[in-house]
């Protein structure tokens, strides 16, 4: 591919994540987008649990049983003149670090909010990660087909809780049983509810009034919407694309993913505004890698074992940061300096995979992995070494002692444990003196997923004994004396054999700090 072709291909890419609180409708909106992209024939199979049909983006057995997303799926499709990579992230409140790392691999985020509930704790947590990266965020206020909160309140809450300007791109005309349509501010038209095809759009004149009379004008909710739209145009935030791209303003769209209302308009407007692949900073240097640099580079942001239970496979998900990926190319793994040939790569349509021959910056490819890769690894082509910034590591808050139920299953216990830890499903520690295993996680669900997968994928039942929530703090080995540990601050070591204390509570940590004032304690994110 020559330079001009590469630039054209890269500019067609849009790579984004969808974030939300559980049940806000994230998987449903993902399905609708896939439907518009011609990838699935019918949307709305998500709710039909009894029918044996499940969301396209939920492929793991535990997800099908519980109806939640617990791992980040990647879906790729072509729509209009764009090539789209959607990363669907777990919305569950006990979501793992997988979600955080996924947010490092995208150029924009779509935040789905339940219009009846407003901003929930999970959304707030995920939003912080997006904001920290400064990537553009687009908001979809979902479930207009049900009665919800006042739209003006929802935008005010967005600004108060998330400290970002909200700019309404459309406005609901009624909601729930009274829902009649949307006043589309950005396209200067009305979109009628329960109408198909282009008949659902009514043009507005220069004054923002209907160009031709229509029965909707008789509705009280229409008059109310007109008054609110006037207010927004006068006193609301003015749309500013530069602010949006800097992550300081979020365009707000209303709609209903379940009834497929407002989703197509949202998708079209979003793809017009969302940025093409961005440059990536290198570690410990001022240099950046530009997406249209002809030399290939990328980083591993996720590792997933056993996507296909019939083959014990392991796939490393790579975000391409520059250049073109060609099957069979040689790359260097920065961490080891080892040169490897990338013969086996795959594109994703959730669990349906196709062998990929080429891909460019912005795309996500899956590399079959025999244990070479770790999360955060940089791979690059050519002689000039590249190392991207480290992915965030998180300090676990909950801990469990773990062992195999059957002593004869030690081999599969260790294999499963090693693979799931490399995936980042949980973090692994050992007691400092006995080497007994302790698992750390951000939330309870990670332990459940670990236990479920150990049994289903590695045929190994595990016994887990909670040691509760603890405060994990790393300590400099040179300052450590094993006698510092007690029942209130368990001494363990991480995978790199670095020592840390698990404090029972804040009081125990403060007591330790007072007793050993010179010992420096550190945490991760």
URLINTA-V347527 format. One record per residue. N is the residue number from 0. RES is the residue in three letters. OMEGA is omega in whole degrees, -180 to 180 (999 if undefined). Layout:
BEGIN
{{N:RES:OMEGA} {N:RES:OMEGA}}
END
This chain:
BEGIN
{{0:UNK:-180} {1:UNK:-173} {2:UNK:-177} {3:UNK:178} {4:UNK:-180} {5:UNK:-180} {6:UNK:-180} {7:UNK:-179} {8:UNK:-179} {9:UNK:-178} {10:UNK:178} {11:UNK:-174} {12:UNK:171} {13:UNK:-176} {14:UNK:-175} {15:UNK:177} {16:UNK:174} {17:UNK:-177} {18:UNK:177} {19:UNK:170} {20:UNK:177} {21:UNK:174} {22:UNK:177} {23:UNK:176} {24:UNK:-177} {25:UNK:-179} {26:UNK:179} {27:UNK:-179} {28:UNK:176} {29:UNK:179} {30:UNK:-180} {31:UNK:179} {32:UNK:179} {33:UNK:178} {34:UNK:178} {35:UNK:179} {36:UNK:178} {37:UNK:-176} {38:UNK:177} {39:UNK:-175} {40:UNK:179} {41:UNK:176} {42:UNK:175} {43:UNK:176} {44:UNK:-175} {45:UNK:-173} {46:UNK:-171} {47:UNK:-177} {48:UNK:-175} {49:UNK:-177} {50:UNK:-179} {51:UNK:176} {52:UNK:-177} {53:UNK:179} {54:UNK:-179} {55:UNK:-175} {56:UNK:178} {57:UNK:-174} {58:UNK:-175} {59:UNK:-175} {60:UNK:-177} {61:UNK:180} {62:UNK:180} {63:UNK:-179} {64:UNK:-174} {65:UNK:178} {66:UNK:178} {67:UNK:175} {68:UNK:177} {69:UNK:174} {70:UNK:-179} {71:UNK:176} {72:UNK:176} {73:UNK:177} {74:UNK:-178} {75:UNK:176} {76:UNK:-180} {77:UNK:-180} {78:UNK:-173} {79:UNK:-179} {80:UNK:-176} {81:UNK:171} {82:UNK:-168} {83:UNK:172} {84:UNK:176} {85:UNK:173} {86:UNK:-179} {87:UNK:-175} {88:UNK:177} {89:UNK:178} {90:UNK:-174} {91:UNK:-173} {92:UNK:178} {93:UNK:-178} {94:UNK:-176} {95:UNK:178} {96:UNK:178} {97:UNK:-179} {98:UNK:180} {99:UNK:-177} {100:UNK:178} {101:UNK:-179} {102:UNK:176} {103:UNK:-173} {104:UNK:-176} {105:UNK:-180} {106:UNK:179} {107:UNK:178} {108:UNK:173} {109:UNK:-179} {110:UNK:-179} {111:UNK:-178} {112:UNK:176} {113:UNK:-173} {114:UNK:176} {115:UNK:-174} {116:UNK:-178} {117:UNK:-175} {118:UNK:-178} {119:UNK:-171} {120:UNK:-177} {121:UNK:-180} {122:UNK:-178} {123:UNK:180} {124:UNK:-177} {125:UNK:180} {126:UNK:-180} {127:UNK:-179} {128:UNK:-180} {129:UNK:-177} {130:UNK:-179} {131:UNK:179} {132:UNK:179} {133:UNK:-180} {134:UNK:-178} {135:UNK:180} {136:UNK:-177} {137:UNK:-173} {138:UNK:176} {139:UNK:177} {140:UNK:-168} {141:UNK:172} {142:UNK:175} {143:UNK:-179} {144:UNK:175} {145:UNK:177} {146:UNK:-178} {147:UNK:-178} {148:UNK:179} {149:UNK:-177} {150:UNK:179} {151:UNK:177} {152:UNK:-178} {153:UNK:180} {154:UNK:178} {155:UNK:180} {156:UNK:178} {157:UNK:-178} {158:UNK:-178} {159:UNK:-173} {160:UNK:-174} {161:UNK:177} {162:UNK:177} {163:UNK:178} {164:UNK:174} {165:UNK:179} {166:UNK:-176} {167:UNK:178} {168:UNK:174} {169:UNK:-175} {170:UNK:-178} {171:UNK:171} {172:UNK:-175} {173:UNK:173} {174:UNK:-176} {175:UNK:-179} {176:UNK:-178} {177:UNK:-176} {178:UNK:-179} {179:UNK:-178} {180:UNK:178} {181:UNK:172} {182:UNK:-173} {183:UNK:-175} {184:UNK:-172} {185:UNK:179} {186:UNK:179} {187:UNK:178} {188:UNK:171} {189:UNK:173} {190:UNK:-175} {191:UNK:179} {192:UNK:178} {193:UNK:172} {194:UNK:-177} {195:UNK:174} {196:UNK:-177} {197:UNK:178} {198:UNK:-176} {199:UNK:-178} {200:UNK:176} {201:UNK:-178} {202:UNK:176} {203:UNK:178} {204:UNK:-176} {205:UNK:-179} {206:UNK:-179} {207:UNK:177} {208:UNK:179} {209:UNK:-179} {210:UNK:177} {211:UNK:-176} {212:UNK:-176} {213:UNK:-179} {214:UNK:-178} {215:UNK:-178} {216:UNK:179} {217:UNK:-173} {218:UNK:177} {219:UNK:-179} {220:UNK:178} {221:UNK:178} {222:UNK:-180} {223:UNK:-180} {224:UNK:179} {225:UNK:180} {226:UNK:-179} {227:UNK:179} {228:UNK:177} {229:UNK:179} {230:UNK:-179} {231:UNK:-179} {232:UNK:-180} {233:UNK:-168} {234:UNK:-176} {235:UNK:177} {236:UNK:178} {237:UNK:-179} {238:UNK:-178} {239:UNK:-175} {240:UNK:179} {241:UNK:178} {242:UNK:180} {243:UNK:-177} {244:UNK:178} {245:UNK:179} {246:UNK:-179} {247:UNK:176} {248:UNK:177} {249:UNK:173} {250:UNK:-176} {251:UNK:179} {252:UNK:175} {253:UNK:178} {254:UNK:177} {255:UNK:-178} {256:UNK:-176} {257:UNK:180} {258:UNK:178} {259:UNK:-179} {260:UNK:179} {261:UNK:-175} {262:UNK:-178} {263:UNK:178} {264:UNK:178} {265:UNK:-177} {266:UNK:-179} {267:UNK:-178} {268:UNK:180} {269:UNK:-177} {270:UNK:175} {271:UNK:-175} {272:UNK:-172} {273:UNK:-176} {274:UNK:170} {275:UNK:-178} {276:UNK:-177} {277:UNK:174} {278:UNK:180} {279:UNK:-179} {280:UNK:174} {281:UNK:-179} {282:UNK:175} {283:UNK:177} {284:UNK:180} {285:UNK:-174} {286:UNK:174} {287:UNK:176} {288:UNK:-178} {289:UNK:-176} {290:UNK:-179} {291:UNK:171} {292:UNK:-173} {293:UNK:-178} {294:UNK:-177} {295:UNK:169} {296:UNK:179} {297:UNK:177} {298:UNK:-180} {299:UNK:-179} {300:UNK:-178} {301:UNK:173} {302:UNK:-178} {303:UNK:177} {304:UNK:171} {305:UNK:173} {306:UNK:174} {307:UNK:-174} {308:UNK:180} {309:UNK:178} {310:UNK:-179} {311:UNK:-175} {312:UNK:179} {313:UNK:-176} {314:UNK:175} {315:UNK:179} {316:UNK:-177} {317:UNK:171} {318:UNK:178} {319:UNK:-176} {320:UNK:-180} {321:UNK:172} {322:UNK:-174} {323:UNK:174} {324:UNK:176} {325:UNK:-179} {326:UNK:179} {327:UNK:-179} {328:UNK:176} {329:UNK:177} {330:UNK:176} {331:UNK:174} {332:UNK:-171} {333:UNK:-174} {334:UNK:-176} {335:UNK:-175} {336:UNK:-176} {337:UNK:177} {338:UNK:-180} {339:UNK:179} {340:UNK:-177} {341:UNK:-178} {342:UNK:-172} {343:UNK:179} {344:UNK:-176} {345:UNK:170} {346:UNK:-174} {347:UNK:159} {348:UNK:-172} {349:UNK:-177} {350:UNK:177} {351:UNK:-174} {352:UNK:176} {353:UNK:179} {354:UNK:-177} {355:UNK:178} {356:UNK:177} {357:UNK:175} {358:UNK:-177} {359:UNK:-179} {360:UNK:-177} {361:UNK:-180} {362:UNK:174} {363:UNK:174} {364:UNK:177} {365:UNK:178} {366:UNK:176} {367:UNK:-169} {368:UNK:178} {369:UNK:178} {370:UNK:-180} {371:UNK:-169} {372:UNK:171} {373:UNK:177} {374:UNK:-180} {375:UNK:-179} {376:UNK:172} {377:UNK:171} {378:UNK:-177} {379:UNK:-180} {380:UNK:173} {381:UNK:-172} {382:UNK:-174} {383:UNK:-176} {384:UNK:178} {385:UNK:172} {386:UNK:-180} {387:UNK:-179} {388:UNK:179} {389:UNK:173} {390:UNK:-176} {391:UNK:173} {392:UNK:-174} {393:UNK:177} {394:UNK:180} {395:UNK:-179} {396:UNK:-179} {397:UNK:-174} {398:UNK:178} {399:UNK:167} {400:UNK:-177} {401:UNK:173} {402:UNK:178} {403:UNK:179} {404:UNK:-179} {405:UNK:-177} {406:UNK:-179} {407:UNK:-177} {408:UNK:-175} {409:UNK:-175} {410:UNK:-179} {411:UNK:176} {412:UNK:-178} {413:UNK:-179} {414:UNK:-179} {415:UNK:180} {416:UNK:-177} {417:UNK:-177} {418:UNK:-177} {419:UNK:177} {420:UNK:177} {421:UNK:177} {422:UNK:-176} {423:UNK:179} {424:UNK:177} {425:UNK:173} {426:UNK:-175} {427:UNK:177} {428:UNK:174} {429:UNK:174} {430:UNK:-170} {431:UNK:-175} {432:UNK:-174} {433:UNK:-177} {434:UNK:174} {435:UNK:-176} {436:UNK:173} {437:UNK:177} {438:UNK:175} {439:UNK:180} {440:UNK:178} {441:UNK:-179} {442:UNK:-175} {443:UNK:-177} {444:UNK:180} {445:UNK:178} {446:UNK:-180} {447:UNK:179} {448:UNK:179} {449:UNK:-178} {450:UNK:-179} {451:UNK:-177} {452:UNK:176} {453:UNK:-179} {454:UNK:-173} {455:UNK:-175} {456:UNK:-177} {457:UNK:177} {458:UNK:-177} {459:UNK:175} {460:UNK:178} {461:UNK:175} {462:UNK:-178} {463:UNK:-179} {464:UNK:-176} {465:UNK:169} {466:UNK:171} {467:UNK:179} {468:UNK:-178} {469:UNK:175} {470:UNK:-177} {471:UNK:178} {472:UNK:180} {473:UNK:-178} {474:UNK:179} {475:UNK:-178} {476:UNK:-177} {477:UNK:180} {478:UNK:-172} {479:UNK:169} {480:UNK:-175} {481:UNK:-179} {482:UNK:178} {483:UNK:-176} {484:UNK:179} {485:UNK:179} {486:UNK:-177} {487:UNK:177} {488:UNK:-178} {489:UNK:-180} {490:UNK:179} {491:UNK:175} {492:UNK:-179} {493:UNK:-177} {494:UNK:179} {495:UNK:-180} {496:UNK:177} {497:UNK:-175} {498:UNK:174} {499:UNK:176} {500:UNK:171} {501:UNK:-177} {502:UNK:-178} {503:UNK:-180} {504:UNK:-178} {505:UNK:180} {506:UNK:-179} {507:UNK:180} {508:UNK:179} {509:UNK:179} {510:UNK:180} {511:UNK:-178} {512:UNK:178} {513:UNK:-177} {514:UNK:-179} {515:UNK:-173} {516:UNK:-177} {517:UNK:-178} {518:UNK:-176} {519:UNK:178} {520:UNK:-179} {521:UNK:177} {522:UNK:172} {523:UNK:-177} {524:UNK:999}}
END
